[in-house]
Amino acid sequence: MALRVVVKRKGEPSAPEVFQVYVDGGPGYSYPVDWWSLGVTAYELLRGWRPYEIHSATPIDEILNMFKVERVHYSSTWCKGMVALLKKLLTKDPKSRLSSLGDVQSAPYLADMNWDAVWEKALMPGFVPNKGRLNCDPTFELEEMILESKPLHKKKKRLAKNRSKDGTKDSCSLNGHLQQCLETVRKEFIIFNREK
């Protein structure tokens, strides 16, 4: 089969049922694919690589075979509760996969989580990146330079150059304008929460 699948730019492969739709058609897929992505993201954060080695050039029949044959390997250094949660998120059958916030909240590994503090955004992050340093893989910056006609890392220089050309707005008034726009968005944007 000559079909190739597009892997999301962030790098996480789609759930098995997404690939199956490419081959068989059928009714498609639903929210469980998002919970699969959460499992892939959590796995990658812990392990440093994805549970399945899928790239944009991997043929779809090879991907489907991977899902049938290969098992996800979990580090023996991870606690049993985390492994159990990941296994439930990375279950290949979407009907058996954790697929709601309630499912995730009731996972034994997250029993001590203060969900009210999560909703109120009152928890301090475990890591706050230094604003003065590069906090990502420079490969992505290089990729951006190659793929983008006007790379974001040169945005400051472009903005400064444009400001000096028109000479009408200094950085303080520009920041004030941006803050005003953000406040307008905050007031007028309706937050959709399907759980309520």
Contacts in CASP RR format, 6 or more apart in sequence:
PFRMAT RR
TARGET T0000
AUTHOR 0000-0000-0000
METHOD contacts of the structure
MODEL  1
MALRVVVKRKGEPSAPEVFQVYVDGGPGYSYPVDWWSLGVTAYELLRGWR
PYEIHSATPIDEILNMFKVERVHYSSTWCKGMVALLKKLLTKDPKSRLSS
LGDVQSAPYLADMNWDAVWEKALMPGFVPNKGRLNCDPTFELEEMILESK
PLHKKKKRLAKNRSKDGTKDSCSLNGHLQQCLETVRKEFIIFNREK
1 23 0 8 1.000
1 59 0 8 1.000
1 60 0 8 1.000
1 61 0 8 1.000
2 59 0 8 1.000
3 22 0 8 1.000
3 23 0 8 1.000
3 59 0 8 1.000
3 60 0 8 1.000
4 56 0 8 1.000
4 57 0 8 1.000
4 58 0 8 1.000
4 59 0 8 1.000
4 60 0 8 1.000
5 14 0 8 1.000
5 19 0 8 1.000
5 22 0 8 1.000
5 56 0 8 1.000
5 58 0 8 1.000
5 60 0 8 1.000
5 63 0 8 1.000
6 56 0 8 1.000
7 13 0 8 1.000
7 14 0 8 1.000
7 54 0 8 1.000
7 55 0 8 1.000
7 56 0 8 1.000
7 58 0 8 1.000
8 14 0 8 1.000
11 50 0 8 1.000
12 37 0 8 1.000
12 40 0 8 1.000
12 41 0 8 1.000
12 44 0 8 1.000
12 50 0 8 1.000
13 40 0 8 1.000
13 50 0 8 1.000
13 52 0 8 1.000
13 54 0 8 1.000
13 63 0 8 1.000
14 33 0 8 1.000
14 36 0 8 1.000
14 37 0 8 1.000
15 29 0 8 1.000
15 32 0 8 1.000
15 33 0 8 1.000
15 36 0 8 1.000
15 37 0 8 1.000
15 94 0 8 1.000
16 36 0 8 1.000
16 64 0 8 1.000
16 67 0 8 1.000
16 92 0 8 1.000
17 28 0 8 1.000
17 29 0 8 1.000
17 32 0 8 1.000
17 33 0 8 1.000
17 94 0 8 1.000
18 29 0 8 1.000
18 33 0 8 1.000
19 60 0 8 1.000
19 63 0 8 1.000
19 64 0 8 1.000
19 67 0 8 1.000
20 64 0 8 1.000
21 28 0 8 1.000
21 29 0 8 1.000
22 60 0 8 1.000
23 60 0 8 1.000
23 61 0 8 1.000
23 64 0 8 1.000
29 94 0 8 1.000
30 94 0 8 1.000
31 99 0 8 1.000
31 100 0 8 1.000
32 94 0 8 1.000
32 95 0 8 1.000
32 97 0 8 1.000
32 99 0 8 1.000
33 94 0 8 1.000
35 89 0 8 1.000
35 97 0 8 1.000
35 98 0 8 1.000
35 99 0 8 1.000
35 103 0 8 1.000
35 104 0 8 1.000
36 89 0 8 1.000
36 90 0 8 1.000
36 94 0 8 1.000
36 97 0 8 1.000
38 89 0 8 1.000
39 86 0 8 1.000
39 89 0 8 1.000
39 90 0 8 1.000
40 50 0 8 1.000
40 51 0 8 1.000
40 90 0 8 1.000
42 85 0 8 1.000
42 86 0 8 1.000
42 89 0 8 1.000
43 50 0 8 1.000
43 51 0 8 1.000
43 72 0 8 1.000
43 86 0 8 1.000
43 90 0 8 1.000
44 50 0 8 1.000
44 51 0 8 1.000
46 75 0 8 1.000
46 78 0 8 1.000
46 82 0 8 1.000
47 75 0 8 1.000
51 72 0 8 1.000
51 73 0 8 1.000
51 90 0 8 1.000
52 63 0 8 1.000
52 66 0 8 1.000
52 67 0 8 1.000
52 70 0 8 1.000
52 72 0 8 1.000
53 66 0 8 1.000
54 63 0 8 1.000
54 66 0 8 1.000
67 92 0 8 1.000
72 86 0 8 1.000
72 87 0 8 1.000
72 90 0 8 1.000
74 83 0 8 1.000
74 86 0 8 1.000
74 87 0 8 1.000
79 109 0 8 1.000
81 107 0 8 1.000
81 108 0 8 1.000
81 109 0 8 1.000
82 109 0 8 1.000
84 107 0 8 1.000
84 108 0 8 1.000
84 109 0 8 1.000
85 98 0 8 1.000
85 104 0 8 1.000
85 107 0 8 1.000
85 109 0 8 1.000
85 110 0 8 1.000
88 97 0 8 1.000
88 98 0 8 1.000
88 103 0 8 1.000
88 107 0 8 1.000
89 97 0 8 1.000
89 98 0 8 1.000
90 97 0 8 1.000
91 97 0 8 1.000
91 98 0 8 1.000
98 104 0 8 1.000
98 107 0 8 1.000
101 195 0 8 1.000
104 110 0 8 1.000
105 113 0 8 1.000
105 115 0 8 1.000
114 123 0 8 1.000
117 123 0 8 1.000
129 135 0 8 1.000
134 141 0 8 1.000
141 153 0 8 1.000
144 151 0 8 1.000
144 152 0 8 1.000
144 153 0 8 1.000
145 151 0 8 1.000
145 153 0 8 1.000
150 158 0 8 1.000
163 169 0 8 1.000
163 170 0 8 1.000
163 171 0 8 1.000
163 174 0 8 1.000
169 177 0 8 1.000
END
